[in-house]
Amino acid sequence: MPRSLDLDLPRCGRHPSARVTRSGTYGSRERPLYRCGPRRASDQHAFSPPSSEVRRQYRYSNAEIAHALWFLGRGVSFFEAGAETRHRTGRPESKDSYLTVPWLERFAPAIIATMTPRPSALGNVLLDAQPFNVVALYPDGTPKPGGELRFTVLGAAAQKRTGAPMTVLALRAYWDKGSSSWRDFLRHVPGDAQRIICDGGQAIRQPARVRWPSARLTTSAWHLLHRCDEILTKNELDSRKGTLYPALRQSLTSKAAWERFVRLARAQKIADLEKWILEVEAVIQPQIARHERPTSTGALETALRSVKKHLAEQRGSYRNLDRLNLLLGLDVLRLNGLDNERAYARSIAAAK
């Protein structure tokens, strides 16, 4: 008896050449049940393949699944990735709009574990966070300004030296960006750092010191100067043609440049500016004394903004951090130029 040519039907493990037909569903999750019809009537039986949900429900090739996961890593929604996969393979519309979700959960861990860069010597390590807000309303129905924080993406990247190309090491989502979140996140960052560059907040600094006790801790120049930029703008002192703003941009290059800026700033007699000087001077002086070239987490911030743009299209994962972190793992591969479909397909084949 020839086996059915319906590609959506699985083979029976006991009778690979037997005809297979659908026989309804079973269980609370309505898993598909099949009927195996070998030649001997006494051998006929019902079965459900013991492999993953992916193979129970869909029979797509490794390359097709790899393309769908590559698509998800590019910021496409689950629905669009599934629709595009069905269109490419000439399959009809499915009642399951999110057929790519089980593929992500089953195969992305193997792809991420195999292909994510894991350098042992990191040089400079950049640390930063990107909050993700969603639209929110007050009880009376009016929108909250800025929305409501849903989760925060913590990121780490490495540079062999200041100004060198950046390698993204890890991206993970947490409900907040407190010290406990950073401690957990840094456990997923491999390698030994020589220098840590971050925003200077204690929530990052203390876990970073514990993770890399021998590394130098440097505050990002962008974070140091951003608050001062706001103060100068508020007081209409941000003109590029004046003396104060250009002095600020050069203030971290040497001790003389910092002292010149402080002298010009204090002449303005602005309370907020004086407070800012006192807050950051203790951080700046050791860095200047070491003659360190000013650096920032700007490259990582740019990467995190692109990740935020991608996640705006994948709202189906906002309440599931495990699924969200799988998407972020694919984003790490994209940002490093490693999202290769053929490599994805090899990892999928090994994971089956």
C-alpha positions in Angstrom: 0.0 0.0 0.0 1.7 3.3 -1.1 2.4 5.9 1.5 0.4 9.2 1.2 2.0 11.9 -0.8 0.7 14.6 1.6 3.9 16.3 2.7 2.2 17.5 6.0 1.8 13.9 7.2 4.6 12.3 9.2 6.1 8.9 8.6 5.3 6.1 11.1 8.4 5.0 12.9 7.3 1.4 13.0 6.1 1.2 9.4 7.9 3.9 7.3 6.3 2.8 4.0 2.7 2.5 5.3 -0.1 4.9 4.4 -0.7 7.6 7.1 -4.0 9.4 7.6 -5.1 12.1 10.0 -7.1 10.8 13.0 -8.1 13.9 14.9 -6.3 15.4 17.9 -5.7 14.5 21.6 -4.9 16.2 24.9 -5.5 19.7 26.2 -3.1 21.1 23.6 -5.0 19.3 20.7 -1.9 17.6 19.4 -2.4 15.9 16.0 -3.1 12.2 16.1 -2.4 10.0 13.0 -3.5 6.5 11.9 -0.9 4.1 10.4 -2.4 1.6 7.9 0.1 -1.1 7.1 -0.9 -4.1 4.9 -1.7 -6.3 7.8 -4.9 -5.1 9.4 -3.8 -6.3 12.8 -0.8 -3.9 12.7 -2.8 -0.8 12.2 -2.5 1.7 15.0 -2.8 5.3 16.0 0.3 7.3 16.8 1.7 10.8 17.4 5.4 11.3 16.4 7.6 11.5 19.6 9.7 14.4 18.1 9.1 18.1 18.7 5.9 20.1 18.0 7.7 21.4 14.9 7.8 18.0 13.2 4.4 17.0 14.4 2.7 20.0 12.8 4.9 21.0 9.9 7.2 19.2 7.5 9.5 22.0 6.2 13.1 21.5 5.1 16.0 22.7 7.2 16.7 25.5 4.7 13.1 26.7 4.9 13.2 26.8 8.7 16.6 28.5 8.6 15.3 31.2 6.3 12.3 31.9 8.6 14.7 32.2 11.6 17.0 34.5 9.6 13.9 36.6 8.8 12.9 36.8 12.5 16.5 37.9 13.3 15.9 40.8 10.9 13.0 42.2 13.0 10.1 40.7 11.1 7.1 39.6 13.1 6.2 36.0 13.7 3.1 36.3 11.5 5.0 37.9 8.6 7.8 35.3 8.8 5.4 32.5 8.7 3.4 34.0 5.8 6.6 34.6 3.8 7.7 31.0 4.4 4.4 29.6 3.2 4.5 31.9 0.2 8.1 30.8 -0.7 7.3 27.1 -0.5 3.9 27.3 -2.2 1.9 26.1 0.8 -1.6 27.3 1.5 -2.5 29.6 4.4 -2.4 27.9 7.8 -4.8 28.2 10.6 -1.8 28.7 12.8 -0.6 32.3 12.2 2.6 31.8 14.2 4.1 28.6 12.9 7.6 30.2 13.3 7.2 30.3 17.2 7.9 26.6 17.7 10.8 26.8 15.3 12.3 29.7 17.3 11.9 27.8 20.6 13.2 24.5 19.3 16.1 25.5 17.0 17.3 29.0 17.9 19.1 27.8 21.1 21.3 25.5 19.1 22.0 28.2 16.5 22.9 30.7 19.2 25.1 28.4 21.2 27.0 27.3 18.1 27.5 30.7 16.3 27.7 33.4 19.0 31.2 34.9 19.3 32.9 33.9 22.6 36.4 35.6 22.6 38.6 34.9 25.6 40.4 38.2 25.6 38.0 41.1 25.4 40.1 44.3 25.6 37.5 47.0 26.2 34.0 45.9 27.3 31.1 48.3 26.6 28.0 48.0 28.8 24.7 49.7 28.3 20.9 49.3 28.6 18.0 50.2 26.4 14.6 50.6 28.1 11.6 49.6 26.0 8.3 51.5 26.7 4.9 50.7 25.4 1.8 52.9 25.0 -0.1 53.1 28.3 -3.2 55.0 29.5 -4.2 56.6 32.8 -7.5 55.3 34.3 -9.4 58.1 32.7 -8.2 57.0 29.3 -5.6 59.7 28.6 -2.2 58.5 27.4 0.8 58.5 29.8 3.6 60.7 28.5 6.4 58.4 27.3 4.3 55.3 27.9 5.1 52.6 30.4 8.3 50.6 30.8 7.7 47.0 29.8 11.3 45.6 29.9 14.9 46.7 29.5 17.5 45.1 27.1 21.0 44.9 28.6 23.9 44.8 26.2 27.6 44.0 26.2 30.1 44.4 23.4 33.9 44.2 23.1 36.6 46.1 21.3 40.2 45.0 21.1 41.2 48.6 21.6 39.6 52.0 21.7 38.2 52.8 18.2 38.5 49.2 16.9 35.5 47.4 15.4 32.9 46.2 17.9 31.8 42.7 18.6 28.4 42.3 20.3 28.8 39.7 23.0 25.3 39.4 24.5 21.8 41.0 24.6 19.3 39.9 27.2 15.9 41.3 28.3 15.0 41.9 32.0 12.1 43.5 33.7 14.4 46.2 35.2 18.0 47.3 35.0 18.9 47.0 38.7 22.1 45.4 40.2 20.5 42.0 40.3 19.7 42.1 36.6 23.2 43.2 35.7 24.8 40.5 37.9 22.7 37.8 36.1 23.4 39.3 32.7 27.2 39.5 33.2 27.2 35.7 33.9 26.3 35.3 30.2 29.3 37.5 29.0 32.4 35.3 28.3 36.0 36.4 28.4 38.4 38.5 30.5 38.1 42.3 30.2 41.0 44.8 30.6 38.8 47.9 30.6 35.1 48.4 31.3 33.2 51.3 29.8 29.8 52.1 31.1 27.5 54.9 32.2 28.9 55.2 35.7 25.8 54.1 37.6 26.3 52.0 40.7 23.8 49.4 39.3 26.4 48.6 36.6 29.7 49.5 38.3 29.4 47.2 41.3 28.5 44.0 39.4 31.1 44.8 36.7 33.8 45.1 39.4 32.8 41.7 40.8 32.7 40.1 37.3 36.1 41.5 36.3 38.0 42.6 39.5 41.2 43.3 37.7 39.8 45.5 34.9 39.9 49.3 34.9 36.5 50.9 35.2 35.9 53.9 32.9 32.8 56.1 32.6 31.6 56.6 29.1 32.4 60.1 27.9 28.9 60.4 26.3 27.2 59.7 29.6 29.5 62.2 31.4 28.8 65.0 29.0 25.1 64.4 28.2 23.7 65.9 31.4 26.0 68.9 31.0 24.7 69.3 27.4 21.2 69.5 28.8 22.2 72.1 31.3 23.9 74.3 28.7 20.9 74.0 26.3 18.5 74.9 29.1 20.5 78.1 29.8 21.1 78.9 26.1 24.8 78.3 26.4 25.1 75.6 23.8 26.2 77.8 20.9 29.0 76.1 18.9 30.4 79.6 18.2 30.8 80.5 21.9 33.6 79.4 24.2 31.8 77.2 26.8 30.4 74.5 24.6 33.6 73.9 22.6 35.5 73.8 25.9 33.1 71.1 27.1 33.7 68.9 24.1 37.4 69.0 24.8 37.2 68.8 28.5 38.1 65.1 28.9 41.2 65.2 26.7 43.6 66.5 29.4 43.9 68.0 32.8 44.4 71.5 31.4 41.4 71.2 29.1 39.2 70.1 32.1 40.5 73.0 34.3 39.8 75.5 31.4 36.2 74.3 31.1 35.6 74.4 34.9 36.9 78.0 35.0 34.6 79.1 32.1 31.6 77.2 33.6 31.9 78.6 37.1 32.1 82.1 35.7 28.4 81.6 34.6 27.3 81.0 38.2 24.7 78.4 37.4 23.8 76.1 40.3 23.0 73.0 38.2 26.3 73.4 36.3 28.2 73.7 39.6 26.5 70.6 40.9 27.3 68.6 37.8 31.0 69.6 38.0 31.2 68.4 41.6 29.5 65.1 40.8 31.7 64.1 37.9 35.0 65.6 38.9 35.8 62.6 41.1 35.2 60.3 38.2 37.0 62.4 35.6 40.3 63.1 37.5 41.5 59.5 37.7 40.8 58.9 34.1 42.6 62.0 33.0 45.5 61.1 35.3 45.9 57.8 33.5 46.0 59.7 30.2 43.2 57.5 28.8 41.8 58.4 25.5 38.1 59.5 26.0 35.8 56.8 24.8 32.1 56.0 25.0 29.4 53.3 24.6 28.1 55.1 21.5 28.6 52.1 19.2 26.7 49.8 21.5 24.0 52.4 21.9 23.5 52.6 18.2 23.2 48.8 18.1 20.7 48.8 20.9 18.6 51.4 19.1 18.4 49.1 16.0 17.4 46.2 18.3 14.6 48.4 19.8 13.4 49.2 16.3 13.2 45.4 15.5 11.4 44.6 18.7 8.7 47.1 17.9 7.6 44.7 15.2 7.6 41.6 17.5 5.2 42.5 20.2 4.1 38.9 20.5 7.2 38.3 22.7 6.9 41.1 25.2 5.4 39.0 28.0 7.7 36.0 27.4 11.3 36.8 28.3 12.6 33.4 27.3 11.2 33.9 23.7 12.4 37.5 23.7 15.9 36.4 24.6 16.0 34.0 21.7 15.1 36.8 19.4 17.9 38.9 21.0 20.3 36.0 20.5 19.5 36.0 16.7 20.0 39.8 16.8 23.5 39.3 18.2 24.4 37.2 15.2 22.9 39.8 12.9 24.8 42.7 14.5 28.1 40.7 14.1 27.3 39.8 10.5 27.0 36.1 11.3 23.4 35.5 10.4 24.1 33.0 7.6 21.2 30.8 6.5 23.4 27.9 5.5 25.0 27.8 8.9 21.6 28.1 10.5 20.4 25.0 8.4 23.5 23.0 9.6 22.7 23.8 13.2 19.0 22.9 12.7 20.0 19.5 11.2 22.2 18.7 14.1 19.5 19.7 16.6 16.8 17.4 15.1 
